[in-house]
Amino acid sequence: MAKQRGTKLIANNKKAYHDYFILEKLEAGIELFGTEVKSLRNGGLNLKDSWCSFEKGELFVRQMHISPYEKGNIFNRDPLRPKKLLLHRKELNRLYGLVKQQQGLTLIPLQAYFKGSRVKIELGVCRGKKLYDKRADAAKRDAQRDIERAVRGRG
């Protein structure tokens, strides 16, 4: 049986786009157990309050909630356990330097998806927005929406 190629979105972190400026995006693998992958296939993932941290030279995603698999019984893991991200050492060192040297930068998971049979996480190197930045973005979005509605109304 041939492997299925392509991507299937599991979850998107819309809150991250509202709360942060995304400076750079990159793809990382994630280390999961079998029942967690089965739960992801059922759509049991929440990225809303998740973030990434370095521990002993490795990168972990924290507060990423994977719902327990219904038929997993004793093999289910803690839904909020830290999950290791898989990156090359060169990428890890570069990200560590970015986050530790520049004040205010953090790593946030933006979306999770299947790429073939593997689970991938899209990480964003982010800088937090202030309240006035969020208001400006909302005003820009509303103005764009009004323009699109006016154009559709004429045509």
LOVEX-31724 format. One record per residue: residue number from 0; residue in three letters; chain; x, y, z of N, C-alpha, C, O in turn. Coordinates in steps of 0.1 Angstrom, whole numbers. Atoms other than C-alpha are relative to their C-alpha. Example, Ala and Ser with C-alpha at 12.3 -4.5 7.8 and 13.67 -1.06 7.14 Angstrom:
<atoms>
+-----+------+------+-------+-------+-------+-------+-------+-------+-------+-------+-------+-------+-------+-------+
| pos | code | unit |  n_xx |  n_yy |  n_zz | ca_xx | ca_yy | ca_zz |  c_xx |  c_yy |  c_zz |  o_xx |  o_yy |  o_zz |
+-----+------+------+-------+-------+-------+-------+-------+-------+-------+-------+-------+-------+-------+-------+
|   0 |  ALA |    A |     9 |   -12 |     0 |   123 |   -45 |    78 |     9 |    12 |     0 |    19 |    12 |     7 |
|   1 |  SER |    A |    -9 |   -11 |     0 |   137 |   -11 |    71 |    -8 |    11 |     8 |    -3 |    22 |     9 |
+-----+------+------+-------+-------+-------+-------+-------+-------+-------+-------+-------+-------+-------+-------+
</atoms>
This chain:
<atoms>
+-----+------+------+-------+-------+-------+-------+-------+-------+-------+-------+-------+-------+-------+-------+
| pos | code | unit |  n_xx |  n_yy |  n_zz | ca_xx | ca_yy | ca_zz |  c_xx |  c_yy |  c_zz |  o_xx |  o_yy |  o_zz |
+-----+------+------+-------+-------+-------+-------+-------+-------+-------+-------+-------+-------+-------+-------+
|   0 |  MET |    A |     8 |   -12 |     0 |     0 |     0 |     0 |     9 |    12 |     0 |    18 |    14 |     8 |
|   1 |  ALA |    A |    -9 |   -12 |     1 |    15 |    34 |   -10 |    -4 |    10 |    11 |   -15 |    10 |    15 |
|   2 |  LYS |    A |     2 |   -10 |   -10 |    19 |    61 |    15 |    -7 |    12 |    -6 |    -5 |    16 |   -17 |
|   3 |  GLN |    A |     8 |   -11 |     4 |    -5 |    90 |    13 |     9 |    13 |     2 |    13 |    15 |    13 |
|   4 |  ARG |    A |    -8 |   -13 |    -1 |    14 |   123 |     6 |   -10 |    12 |     0 |   -21 |    11 |    -6 |
|   5 |  GLY |    A |     9 |   -12 |    -1 |     0 |   157 |    13 |    -1 |     4 |    14 |     4 |    -2 |    23 |
|   6 |  THR |    A |     1 |    -5 |   -13 |    -9 |   178 |    43 |   -15 |     0 |     4 |   -23 |     4 |    -4 |
|   7 |  LYS |    A |    14 |    -1 |    -6 |   -40 |   176 |    65 |     1 |     8 |    13 |     8 |     4 |    22 |
|   8 |  LEU |    A |     0 |    -9 |   -11 |   -45 |   204 |    90 |    -7 |    -7 |    12 |   -18 |   -11 |    10 |
|   9 |  ILE |    A |     6 |     5 |   -12 |   -52 |   192 |   126 |    -6 |    11 |     8 |   -17 |    11 |    12 |
|  10 |  ALA |    A |     5 |   -11 |    -8 |   -54 |   225 |   145 |     8 |    12 |    -4 |    20 |    12 |    -8 |
|  11 |  ASN |    A |    -6 |   -13 |     3 |   -46 |   262 |   140 |    -1 |     8 |    13 |   -11 |     8 |    20 |
|  12 |  ASN |    A |    -1 |    -9 |   -12 |   -36 |   287 |   167 |    -3 |    14 |    -4 |     6 |    22 |    -6 |
|  13 |  LYS |    A |     4 |   -14 |     4 |   -56 |   318 |   158 |     3 |    10 |    10 |     6 |    22 |     6 |
|  14 |  LYS |    A |    -3 |   -10 |   -10 |   -49 |   334 |   191 |    14 |     5 |    -1 |    17 |    17 |     2 |
|  15 |  ALA |    A |   -14 |    -4 |     2 |   -12 |   335 |   183 |     1 |    12 |   -10 |     9 |    21 |    -8 |
|  16 |  TYR |    A |     0 |   -11 |    10 |   -19 |   357 |   152 |    -5 |    13 |     6 |    -2 |    23 |     1 |
|  17 |  HIS |    A |     6 |   -11 |    -6 |   -39 |   380 |   174 |    10 |     6 |    11 |    10 |    19 |    12 |
|  18 |  ASP |    A |    -8 |    -5 |   -11 |   -14 |   383 |   203 |    14 |     2 |    -3 |    21 |     9 |     5 |
|  19 |  TYR |    A |   -15 |    -1 |     3 |    20 |   382 |   185 |     2 |     4 |   -14 |    -6 |     2 |   -23 |
|  20 |  PHE |    A |    -5 |    -2 |    13 |    39 |   395 |   156 |     8 |   -12 |    -4 |    17 |   -16 |     4 |
|  21 |  ILE |    A |    -8 |    12 |     4 |    52 |   364 |   137 |    12 |     5 |    -9 |     9 |    10 |   -20 |
|  22 |  LEU |    A |   -12 |    -5 |     7 |    88 |   372 |   126 |     5 |   -11 |   -10 |    10 |    -7 |   -20 |
|  23 |  GLU |    A |    -5 |    11 |     8 |    97 |   338 |   112 |    -8 |   -13 |     3 |   -12 |   -15 |    14 |
|  24 |  LYS |    A |     7 |    13 |    -2 |    81 |   304 |   107 |     9 |   -12 |    -4 |    18 |   -10 |   -13 |
|  25 |  LEU |    A |    -8 |    12 |     3 |    97 |   269 |   107 |    -8 |   -12 |     4 |   -17 |   -12 |    12 |
|  26 |  GLU |    A |     6 |    13 |    -2 |    86 |   233 |   106 |     8 |    -9 |     9 |    20 |   -10 |     8 |
|  27 |  ALA |    A |    -7 |     9 |    -9 |    94 |   208 |   134 |    -8 |   -13 |     1 |   -20 |   -12 |     0 |
|  28 |  GLY |    A |     7 |    12 |    -3 |    86 |   172 |   140 |    -3 |     0 |    15 |     2 |     8 |    22 |
|  29 |  ILE |    A |     3 |     1 |   -14 |    71 |   161 |   173 |     0 |   -15 |     4 |    -4 |   -23 |    -3 |
|  30 |  GLU |    A |     0 |    14 |    -5 |    76 |   130 |   194 |   -12 |    -3 |     8 |   -15 |     3 |    18 |
|  31 |  LEU |    A |    13 |     3 |    -6 |    43 |   114 |   203 |    -1 |   -15 |     1 |     7 |   -23 |    -5 |
|  32 |  PHE |    A |     3 |    14 |    -2 |    30 |    80 |   215 |   -12 |    -3 |    -9 |   -19 |     6 |   -14 |
|  33 |  GLY |    A |    11 |     5 |    10 |     5 |    59 |   194 |   -14 |     5 |     3 |   -21 |     9 |    -6 |
|  34 |  THR |    A |    13 |    -4 |    -3 |   -26 |    68 |   213 |    -2 |    15 |    -2 |   -13 |    20 |    -5 |
|  35 |  GLU |    A |     1 |   -14 |     2 |   -18 |   105 |   210 |    -2 |     3 |   -15 |   -10 |    12 |   -19 |
|  36 |  VAL |    A |     2 |    -2 |    14 |   -15 |   102 |   172 |   -14 |    -4 |    -4 |   -21 |     3 |   -12 |
|  37 |  LYS |    A |    14 |     4 |     3 |   -49 |    83 |   171 |    -9 |    11 |     4 |   -19 |    14 |    -2 |
|  38 |  SER |    A |     8 |   -11 |    -4 |   -64 |   111 |   191 |     1 |    12 |    -9 |    -9 |    19 |   -11 |
|  39 |  LEU |    A |    -1 |   -11 |    10 |   -50 |   137 |   167 |    -8 |    -3 |   -13 |   -13 |     6 |   -19 |
|  40 |  ARG |    A |     8 |     4 |    12 |   -66 |   118 |   138 |   -15 |     3 |     2 |   -22 |     6 |    -7 |
|  41 |  ASN |    A |    14 |    -4 |    -3 |   -99 |   124 |   156 |    -2 |    15 |     3 |   -13 |    19 |     5 |
|  42 |  GLY |    A |     1 |   -15 |    -1 |   -91 |   161 |   159 |     0 |     5 |    15 |    -5 |    15 |    18 |
|  43 |  GLY |    A |     0 |    -3 |   -14 |   -84 |   161 |   197 |    12 |     8 |     4 |    21 |     3 |    12 |
|  44 |  LEU |    A |   -12 |    -8 |    -3 |   -58 |   189 |   198 |    -4 |    15 |     3 |   -13 |    20 |    -4 |
|  45 |  ASN |    A |     2 |   -14 |    -3 |   -58 |   224 |   214 |    13 |     7 |     1 |    21 |     4 |    10 |
|  46 |  LEU |    A |   -13 |    -7 |     0 |   -29 |   248 |   207 |    -1 |    14 |     7 |     8 |    21 |     7 |
|  47 |  LYS |    A |     3 |   -14 |    -4 |   -45 |   279 |   222 |    10 |     6 |    10 |    15 |    17 |     7 |
|  48 |  ASP |    A |    -9 |    -6 |    -9 |   -23 |   285 |   252 |    14 |    -6 |     1 |    21 |    -5 |    10 |
|  49 |  SER |    A |   -13 |     7 |     0 |     8 |   265 |   242 |    11 |     9 |    -4 |    10 |    19 |   -10 |
|  50 |  TRP |    A |   -13 |    -7 |     2 |    44 |   277 |   241 |    11 |   -10 |     0 |    10 |   -21 |     4 |
|  51 |  CYS |    A |   -12 |     9 |     1 |    79 |   263 |   236 |    11 |     5 |    10 |    12 |    17 |    12 |
|  52 |  SER |    A |   -11 |    -3 |    -9 |   108 |   262 |   260 |    12 |    -9 |    -2 |    10 |   -21 |    -6 |
|  53 |  PHE |    A |   -12 |     8 |     1 |   144 |   249 |   260 |     3 |    -6 |    14 |     1 |     1 |    24 |
|  54 |  GLU |    A |    -4 |     6 |   -12 |   155 |   224 |   286 |    11 |   -10 |    -4 |     9 |   -20 |   -11 |
|  55 |  LYS |    A |   -12 |     9 |     2 |   189 |   207 |   286 |     3 |    -1 |   -15 |     7 |   -12 |   -19 |
|  56 |  GLY |    A |    -4 |     0 |    14 |   196 |   217 |   250 |   -11 |    -6 |   -10 |    -8 |    -8 |   -22 |
|  57 |  GLU |    A |    11 |     5 |     8 |   162 |   203 |   237 |   -11 |     9 |     1 |   -13 |    17 |    11 |
|  58 |  LEU |    A |    11 |    -9 |     1 |   131 |   221 |   227 |   -13 |    -8 |     3 |   -15 |   -19 |    -3 |
|  59 |  PHE |    A |    13 |     7 |    -4 |    97 |   211 |   243 |   -11 |    10 |    -2 |   -10 |    22 |     0 |
|  60 |  VAL |    A |    12 |    -8 |     1 |    62 |   223 |   236 |    -8 |    -2 |    13 |   -10 |   -14 |    17 |
|  61 |  ARG |    A |     7 |     1 |   -13 |    42 |   230 |   268 |   -14 |     5 |    -2 |   -17 |    13 |   -11 |
|  62 |  GLN |    A |    14 |    -4 |     0 |     5 |   233 |   275 |    -8 |    -3 |   -13 |   -18 |     2 |   -15 |
|  63 |  MET |    A |     7 |     5 |    12 |    -4 |   216 |   242 |    -9 |   -11 |     4 |    -4 |   -22 |     8 |
|  64 |  HIS |    A |     9 |    11 |    -5 |   -35 |   196 |   251 |    -4 |    -9 |   -11 |   -11 |    -5 |   -21 |
|  65 |  ILE |    A |     4 |    11 |     9 |   -40 |   163 |   233 |   -10 |    -8 |     8 |    -7 |   -14 |    18 |
|  66 |  SER |    A |    10 |     8 |    -7 |   -73 |   147 |   243 |     3 |   -14 |     1 |     9 |   -20 |    -8 |
|  67 |  PRO |    A |    -2 |    14 |    -1 |   -71 |   112 |   257 |    -8 |    -8 |   -11 |   -19 |    -5 |   -13 |
|  68 |  TYR |    A |     6 |     9 |    10 |   -79 |    85 |   231 |   -11 |    -8 |     7 |    -8 |   -14 |    17 |
|  69 |  GLU |    A |    11 |     7 |    -6 |  -113 |    69 |   239 |     3 |   -15 |     3 |     0 |   -20 |    14 |
|  70 |  LYS |    A |    -2 |    15 |    -2 |  -101 |    33 |   234 |    14 |    -2 |     4 |    19 |   -14 |     3 |
|  71 |  GLY |    A |   -14 |     1 |    -4 |   -66 |    39 |   248 |     3 |    -6 |    13 |    14 |   -10 |    16 |
|  72 |  ASN |    A |     0 |     6 |   -13 |   -73 |    26 |   283 |    13 |     4 |     8 |    16 |    16 |     9 |
|  73 |  ILE |    A |   -12 |    -3 |    -8 |   -39 |    23 |   303 |    11 |     7 |    -8 |    21 |    11 |    -3 |
|  74 |  PHE |    A |   -11 |    -5 |     8 |   -18 |    35 |   273 |    -2 |    15 |    -2 |     8 |    21 |    -8 |
|  75 |  ASN |    A |     2 |   -15 |     1 |   -32 |    71 |   274 |    10 |     7 |     9 |    13 |     3 |    20 |
|  76 |  ARG |    A |    -9 |    -8 |    -7 |    -7 |    97 |   285 |    -7 |    12 |     6 |   -18 |    15 |     3 |
|  77 |  ASP |    A |     6 |   -12 |    -6 |   -12 |   129 |   305 |    -2 |    10 |   -12 |     7 |    12 |   -20 |
|  78 |  PRO |    A |     3 |    -9 |    12 |   -29 |   154 |   280 |     9 |    12 |    -1 |    11 |    17 |   -12 |
|  79 |  LEU |    A |    -8 |   -12 |     0 |    -7 |   183 |   290 |    15 |    -3 |     2 |    23 |     7 |     5 |
|  80 |  ARG |    A |   -14 |     3 |    -2 |    27 |   165 |   293 |     8 |     8 |   -11 |     4 |    10 |   -22 |
|  81 |  PRO |    A |    -8 |    -7 |    10 |    56 |   184 |   276 |     4 |   -10 |   -11 |     8 |   -22 |    -8 |
|  82 |  LYS |    A |    -3 |     9 |    12 |    62 |   170 |   241 |    13 |     6 |    -7 |    14 |    18 |    -9 |
|  83 |  LYS |    A |   -13 |    -4 |     6 |    97 |   170 |   226 |    -2 |     3 |   -15 |    -8 |    -4 |   -22 |
|  84 |  LEU |    A |     0 |    -4 |    15 |   101 |   188 |   192 |    13 |    -5 |    -6 |    24 |    -4 |     0 |
|  85 |  LEU |    A |   -12 |     6 |     7 |   125 |   173 |   167 |     5 |    10 |   -11 |    -2 |    12 |   -21 |
|  86 |  LEU |    A |    -7 |    -9 |     9 |   149 |   197 |   150 |    14 |    -4 |    -1 |    19 |   -11 |     8 |
|  87 |  HIS |    A |   -14 |     3 |     2 |   184 |   195 |   137 |     7 |     9 |    11 |     2 |    20 |    15 |
|  88 |  ARG |    A |    -8 |    -7 |   -10 |   211 |   207 |   162 |     3 |    14 |    -4 |     2 |    23 |     4 |
|  89 |  LYS |    A |    -3 |   -13 |     5 |   220 |   236 |   140 |   -12 |    10 |     2 |   -11 |    21 |     6 |
|  90 |  GLU |    A |    12 |    -8 |    -1 |   184 |   249 |   140 |    -3 |     2 |    15 |    -7 |    14 |    18 |
|  91 |  LEU |    A |     2 |    -2 |   -14 |   181 |   244 |   178 |     9 |    10 |     5 |     5 |    19 |    13 |
|  92 |  ASN |    A |    -9 |   -10 |    -4 |   212 |   264 |   184 |    -3 |    14 |    -5 |    -2 |    24 |     3 |
|  93 |  ARG |    A |     4 |   -13 |     6 |   200 |   292 |   161 |   -12 |     6 |     8 |   -12 |    17 |    11 |
|  94 |  LEU |    A |    12 |    -5 |    -7 |   166 |   294 |   178 |     3 |     3 |    15 |    -2 |    13 |    20 |
|  95 |  TYR |    A |    -4 |    -3 |   -14 |   182 |   292 |   213 |     6 |    14 |     1 |     3 |    22 |    10 |
|  96 |  GLY |    A |    -7 |   -13 |     0 |   204 |   322 |   204 |   -10 |    11 |    -2 |    -9 |    22 |     4 |
|  97 |  LEU |    A |    10 |   -10 |     3 |   174 |   341 |   190 |    -8 |     4 |    12 |    -9 |    15 |    16 |
|  98 |  VAL |    A |     9 |    -2 |   -11 |   152 |   336 |   220 |     7 |     5 |    12 |     2 |    14 |    20 |
|  99 |  LYS |    A |    -7 |    -4 |   -12 |   178 |   341 |   247 |     7 |    13 |    -1 |     8 |    21 |     9 |
| 100 |  GLN |    A |    -7 |   -12 |     2 |   197 |   370 |   232 |    -9 |    12 |    -2 |    -7 |    23 |     4 |
| 101 |  GLN |    A |     9 |   -12 |     3 |   168 |   392 |   220 |   -12 |    -1 |    10 |   -19 |   -10 |    11 |
| 102 |  GLN |    A |    10 |    -1 |   -10 |   145 |   403 |   247 |   -14 |     1 |    -6 |   -16 |     8 |   -16 |
| 103 |  GLY |    A |    14 |    -1 |     5 |   108 |   397 |   241 |    -4 |   -10 |   -11 |   -15 |   -10 |   -15 |
| 104 |  LEU |    A |     4 |    10 |    10 |   110 |   369 |   215 |    -3 |   -13 |     7 |     3 |   -17 |    17 |
| 105 |  THR |    A |     4 |    13 |    -5 |    93 |   336 |   221 |    -3 |   -10 |   -11 |    -6 |    -5 |   -22 |
| 106 |  LEU |    A |     4 |     9 |    10 |    85 |   304 |   202 |   -14 |    -5 |     3 |   -17 |   -10 |    14 |
| 107 |  ILE |    A |    14 |     3 |    -1 |    48 |   297 |   197 |    -4 |   -10 |   -11 |    -1 |    -8 |   -23 |
| 108 |  PRO |    A |     5 |     9 |    10 |    32 |   267 |   179 |   -12 |     7 |    -7 |   -21 |    11 |    -1 |
| 109 |  LEU |    A |    10 |    -7 |     8 |    11 |   282 |   151 |   -11 |   -10 |    -6 |   -23 |    -7 |    -6 |
| 110 |  GLN |    A |    10 |    10 |     5 |    -5 |   250 |   136 |     7 |   -14 |     1 |    19 |   -15 |     1 |
| 111 |  ALA |    A |    -4 |    14 |     0 |    -3 |   212 |   137 |    -6 |    -6 |   -12 |   -18 |    -4 |   -15 |
| 112 |  TYR |    A |     6 |     6 |    12 |    -8 |   191 |   106 |     7 |   -14 |    -2 |    18 |   -16 |     2 |
| 113 |  PHE |    A |    -6 |    13 |     5 |    -1 |   156 |    91 |     6 |     3 |   -13 |     0 |     9 |   -22 |
| 114 |  LYS |    A |    -7 |    -1 |    13 |    25 |   156 |    64 |     4 |   -14 |    -3 |    13 |   -20 |     2 |
| 115 |  GLY |    A |    -1 |    14 |     3 |    22 |   122 |    49 |    -6 |    -7 |    12 |   -18 |    -5 |    16 |
| 116 |  SER |    A |     5 |     6 |   -12 |    19 |   100 |    80 |     6 |     6 |    13 |     3 |     1 |    24 |
| 117 |  ARG |    A |    -6 |    -6 |   -12 |    39 |   122 |   103 |    -7 |    13 |     4 |   -13 |    20 |    -4 |
| 118 |  VAL |    A |     5 |   -12 |    -6 |    28 |   149 |   126 |    10 |    11 |     0 |    21 |     9 |     5 |
| 119 |  LYS |    A |    -9 |   -11 |     0 |    44 |   183 |   121 |    -6 |    12 |     7 |   -18 |    13 |     8 |
| 120 |  ILE |    A |     5 |   -12 |    -7 |    42 |   215 |   141 |     7 |    12 |    -7 |    19 |    12 |   -10 |
| 121 |  GLU |    A |    -6 |   -13 |     6 |    47 |   250 |   125 |     2 |     9 |    12 |    -7 |    13 |    18 |
| 122 |  LEU |    A |    -4 |    -9 |   -11 |    66 |   271 |   150 |     2 |    14 |    -5 |     6 |    16 |   -17 |
| 123 |  GLY |    A |    -2 |   -14 |     4 |    67 |   309 |   149 |     9 |     6 |    10 |     7 |     5 |    22 |
| 124 |  VAL |    A |    -8 |    -8 |    -8 |    94 |   331 |   163 |    -8 |    13 |     1 |   -10 |    20 |    -8 |
| 125 |  CYS |    A |    10 |   -11 |    -2 |    71 |   358 |   178 |     5 |    10 |    10 |    13 |     8 |    19 |
| 126 |  ARG |    A |    -2 |   -11 |   -10 |    72 |   391 |   196 |   -14 |     5 |     4 |   -23 |     7 |    -5 |
| 127 |  GLY |    A |    14 |    -3 |    -5 |    42 |   401 |   217 |    -4 |    14 |    -4 |     3 |    23 |    -6 |
| 128 |  LYS |    A |     6 |   -13 |     4 |    18 |   428 |   207 |    -5 |     7 |    12 |    -9 |     1 |    22 |
| 129 |  LYS |    A |     6 |    -9 |   -10 |     8 |   457 |   228 |   -15 |     2 |    -3 |   -19 |    -2 |   -14 |
| 130 |  LEU |    A |    14 |    -2 |     2 |   -29 |   466 |   232 |    -3 |     9 |   -12 |   -12 |     7 |   -20 |
| 131 |  TYR |    A |     2 |    -9 |    11 |   -26 |   495 |   207 |     3 |    -7 |   -13 |    -3 |    -3 |   -24 |
| 132 |  ASP |    A |    -2 |     8 |    12 |   -11 |   471 |   181 |   -12 |    -8 |    -4 |   -15 |    -9 |   -16 |
| 133 |  LYS |    A |    12 |     8 |     2 |   -41 |   448 |   185 |   -11 |     8 |    -6 |   -18 |     4 |   -15 |
| 134 |  ARG |    A |    10 |    -8 |     5 |   -64 |   477 |   180 |     2 |     5 |   -14 |    -7 |     5 |   -23 |
| 135 |  ALA |    A |    -3 |    -4 |    13 |   -46 |   489 |   149 |    -2 |   -11 |   -10 |    -7 |    -9 |   -21 |
| 136 |  ASP |    A |     2 |    12 |     9 |   -47 |   454 |   134 |   -15 |    -2 |    -2 |   -19 |    -5 |   -13 |
| 137 |  ALA |    A |    14 |     1 |     1 |   -84 |   452 |   141 |    -6 |    10 |    -9 |   -15 |     7 |   -17 |
| 138 |  ALA |    A |     5 |   -11 |     8 |   -91 |   486 |   125 |     4 |    -3 |   -15 |    -5 |     0 |   -23 |
| 139 |  LYS |    A |    -4 |     3 |    14 |   -71 |   476 |    94 |    -8 |   -12 |    -6 |   -12 |   -11 |   -17 |
| 140 |  ARG |    A |     8 |    11 |     4 |   -90 |   443 |    92 |   -14 |     4 |    -3 |   -20 |     0 |   -13 |
| 141 |  ASP |    A |    13 |    -4 |     2 |  -123 |   460 |    95 |    -1 |     9 |   -12 |   -11 |     8 |   -20 |
| 142 |  ALA |    A |     0 |    -8 |    12 |  -114 |   486 |    68 |     1 |    -9 |   -12 |    -6 |    -6 |   -22 |
| 143 |  GLN |    A |    -1 |     9 |    12 |  -104 |   458 |    44 |   -13 |    -7 |    -2 |   -17 |    -9 |   -14 |
| 144 |  ARG |    A |    13 |     7 |     1 |  -136 |   440 |    51 |   -11 |     9 |    -6 |   -19 |     5 |   -15 |
| 145 |  ASP |    A |     9 |    -9 |     6 |  -156 |   471 |    43 |     2 |     3 |   -14 |    -7 |     4 |   -22 |
| 146 |  ILE |    A |    -3 |    -2 |    14 |  -138 |   476 |    11 |    -5 |   -11 |    -9 |   -10 |   -10 |   -19 |
| 147 |  GLU |    A |     4 |    12 |     7 |  -144 |   440 |     0 |   -16 |     0 |    -1 |   -21 |    -4 |   -12 |
| 148 |  ARG |    A |    14 |     0 |     1 |  -181 |   444 |     8 |    -6 |    10 |   -10 |   -15 |     7 |   -17 |
| 149 |  ALA |    A |     4 |   -10 |    10 |  -184 |   476 |   -12 |     2 |    -5 |   -14 |    -6 |    -2 |   -23 |
| 150 |  VAL |    A |    -4 |     5 |    14 |  -167 |   460 |   -42 |   -10 |   -11 |    -4 |   -15 |   -11 |   -15 |
| 151 |  ARG |    A |     9 |    11 |     3 |  -190 |   429 |   -40 |   -14 |     6 |    -2 |   -22 |     1 |   -10 |
| 152 |  GLY |    A |    13 |    -6 |     2 |  -221 |   452 |   -37 |    -2 |     6 |   -13 |   -13 |     6 |   -18 |
| 153 |  ARG |    A |     1 |    -6 |    14 |  -213 |   470 |   -70 |    -1 |   -10 |   -11 |    -9 |    -8 |   -20 |
| 154 |  GLY |    A |    -2 |    10 |    11 |  -205 |   439 |   -90 |   -11 |    -9 |    -1 |   -11 |   -18 |   -10 |
+-----+------+------+-------+-------+-------+-------+-------+-------+-------+-------+-------+-------+-------+-------+
</atoms>
